[in-house]
Amino acid sequence: MGLKDRLLQAKCKVGVHSGQWTQLAAGSCDERRTCAHCGEVSRRTDHHLSDWAYSADPAAPACTRERHCARCPLAEQEVKHTMEFRYDYPGWHEKCLMRLDCTRCGYTENKKLLAHQWDRGSEPGYEDGHPALKKVYTCEICRKQVIRYADAFPPKADARN
């Protein structure tokens, strides 16, 4: 027995068999192979699934996605929302509050984001005859104001649940 044969036997002993997989029956995803080196028979199920696509069935919910096997009747479904933060206007004081909603079906998660749109800030001026060291930033939507030191970074939107 040569080195090549011993290496092939070693591969088979650790479960690395070789051979061509063949379909057991038309319309089935069950396959079988016989190892070309040791003769061991292996079986597997190998579906050939399409990409996920939103369902064309009008009775299905708007966010239902499906994929189908090209060889057998297997079909899988999942719900996949297209989530995006959108402005929610429950009242004047929450005008800058964004809510995470599905753009396809309207499903809402309980996640919110406070998203002010700050202006560039007022230029530092003089207070009591001395140079002012602060800038006033005003939200262009709700008119909320934030005071920061003139050399500090402008305010950012902050997330909250």
Sequence and secondary structure as in RCSB ss.txt:
>XXXX:A:sequence
MGLKDRLLQAKCKVGVHSGQWTQLAAGSCDERRTCAHCGEVSRRTDHHLSDWAYSADPAAPACTRERHCARCPLA
EQEVKHTMEFRYDYPGWHEKCLMRLDCTRCGYTENKKLLAHQWDRGSEPGYEDGHPALKKVYTCEICRKQVIRYA
DAFPPKADARN
>XXXX:A:secstr
  HHHHHHHHHHHTT      EESSTT  EEEEE TTT  EEEEE   B   EE   TTS TTEEEEEBSSSS E
EEEE   EEEEE  SSGGGTTEEEEEETTT  EEEEEEE   B       EETTEE  EEEEEBTTT  EEEEET
TS     EEE 
